[in-house]
Amino acid sequence: MKLLVTVVQDQDVQKLLERLTEEGFSATKLASTGGFLKVGNTTVIVGVDDDKVEDVLTFTRETCEKRDQYSPTPVSPFGRSGILSRPQKVAVGGATVFILDVERFERI
């Protein structure tokens, strides 16, 4: 069994949860905040049998879109605020998935 800990942007989480539910998977969602852009993220936790990991990864790829966004705080090429500061376009979205082995699972 595997535990998938998936961090997605808030705007993608509803589509992912709906897809997982449609396909018969249970998920737990936790509110979280991204470090770089300080935007809302959600961490989705799903426990699955080893042979279902690729299915969940496919659903995640299909529902969590990558997009361009400008950083809310200007980024200086010198690493601090300065006269050359300007907002930077960065790629956001998609998902970060951590796949962990589960030694034991109990439903109580």
N, C-alpha and C positions, 0 to 999 in steps of 0.2 A: 504494500500500500504506500501511496505517496501523499504528501501534503503540499499543495500548491498555494503559495503566498504571492498574490498578484497585486501590484500597485498600478492603479489606473487613474486617469484624470476624472474628476467628478462628472464631466459632461459625457463620458463614455460608460460609466458604471451601470446605468439603468439598462442599456442595451445588452451589456454582458450578463447581468443578472437574469434578465428575461430569457435570453438564449440558454443559459445554463439550466434554468427551471424548465423550459420547454423540452430540453433533452434529458430531464430526469435527475439532474445533479442538485444537491443541496449546497448552499454557500452561506458563509457568514461575512458580513461587511463591517468594516471598522473605518471611522473617519480618520484621516491623517492629513498632514500638510507637507507639501514638497519643500525641499531645502533651497533649491536654486531660485525659482521664481516665486516662492512663497504662495503658491496657489493651492486650492483644495484638491486633495487626492482622496481616493478610497482604497483601502486594502481589502481585497477579497480573498477569503480563505476557503479552499475546497479540498476535501479528502476524497481521493479516488483510488480505485484499483490500478495497478501498474499498467494494464492494457488499455486504460481509458485516458491516460495522460495526454497522448497526442490529440485525442478528440477535444479535450478542454483547451489545449494550446491552439487548435484550429479555430475554435469559437472565439478565443481571445483575439487572435489575429484579424478575424473578420469583423469584430465589433469595436475594437479600440484603434481609432484612426490616428495617424500622424498628421500634424499640421504645423505651420509656421506661426510664431507669435513673437512679439517684441518684448524684451525684458522691461519690467516696470521701472526699474532703476537704471539710469545710465551706467554703462560699464566703460571704464577708462582703460586704454591700452597699457596704462601704468599700474593697474590693479587698485586704484583708489580714485576718488572724485578729483576731477581736475578740469582744466580748460578744454581738453580734447574729449571730454565725456560725451557720449551719445547712446541712445537706446540701440541695442543689438538684436537682430533677428535671430531667433533660435528655433530649432525643431523641437516640438513637444508632442505629447500623445503617445500612442502605442501603449505598451505595457512593459513592466519589469516583472518577471516571474522567477520566483525562487522555488525549486523543487527539492523537497526534503523527504528522506526515507522515514517511514513511521514504523517504529518497532512494535507498538501495541496500540490498539484502538478499542475503546469501550463506549457504548451508548448507555447512559444511565437515566 
